[in-house]
Amino acid sequence: YERAGIRDQKGEWDPKKRAKEIIAKLDISGDKKLNKEEFVTGCMNDQVICKLLLPRSS
């Protein structure tokens, strides 16, 4: 969250809630786990996740 400049970690930005939502969205196989392929594919196709993972430009 700090890398993305997100300070409010309540409500929709609660880390545990966001993790569950991300796994549910990216979990193609439905096993409630992410394998490397699901993770990489999901990250490349989701702008919010990309923003959270990529370093900020200065």
N, C-alpha and C positions, 0 to 999 in steps of 0.2 A: 503494500500500500504506500509506503513512504516513497518508493521509486516513481510511483504514478502520481504523487502529490495528493493522495487521498488521506485526509486526517480523520474524518468521521467514520468510525468502524462499527456503527450501530445500524439497526434496520437492515436495509438491503445490502449494506457493506459489511455486515457481520462476517468475519473470516470463516467460521464454521458453516454458516448458511451458504456463503459464496462457494466454498469448496464442494459442498453437496450438489449445488446447482451446476457447477462446472463439470463434475463427474457425470451427473445425469445427462447433461447435454452432449458430452464427448464420448460416452460409453456406447459404442456401436454394438458390441457383442451382448450388452445387457447383463453382464456379470458383476456390475457395481464396482469394477476396477478398471483402471486405464493401463493398457499396454503401451509400449513405445509408439507404435503406429497410430493408435487412437489419439494419443497425446499430441504428436507432431501434426497430424492432419487437423485436429481440432484447433490447435494454436494458429496454424496457417490460415484457417477459415474464420476466425473470430477476432474482430478488431479490438474488442475490450481486453481479451486475454493477451493479444499482441502488445497492447499499450502497457499492460501490467508487467510483462516480461522483458520488453526491450528497454535498453537504457535511454534515459531522456537526453535529448539534444541540448547542448548548452548554447 
